């Protein structure tokens, strides 16, 4: 993998470990010569992961909608800052630039970005690994919800397994490097219902 997109919060959250792990993820990516693609902001966990990469001499590409740049949250120390017109264009550009995705703790925006990438993979629009760094159990409830989706017949097990999860950066990157995308399509056979 040459580039990984990271989705995460624009705030730090309530636990110090979120920022520590975001910074460490950035440092680890740089040390493995993996470029970071992210939302382009200098605030919260977004800024921490970018700074982690930059402080280790790595490359960071930010993708930021113009309306957010005007709020003065653009990170000015990036290798490259790409300005786009909309949130949808931002996600499309981030997908185009990356070889895989990692979600850190975040809010609605992080979840929306993560699930759009999962949906695109489920529909066969890409075959990139999609991962959650489950810092301090942040995503435990979400992971359980995806299991309920399978149990209730609304999600195929093979599609639920597309979501790679670990609380260890090294383990997560290893899972991503060895990811084998499903060959089964999304569509459920109505005769089996």
Secondary structure, 3 states (H helix, E strand, C coil): CCEEEEECCCCCCCCHHHHHHHHHHHHHHHHCCCEEEECCECCHHHHHHHHHHHHCCCCEEEEEEHHHHCCCCECCCCCEEEEECCHHHHHHHHHHHCCEEEECCCCHHHHHHHHHHHHHHHCCCCCCEEEEECHHHCCHHHHHHHHHHHHCCCCCHHHHCCEEEECCHHHHHHHHHCCCCCCCCCCCCHHHC
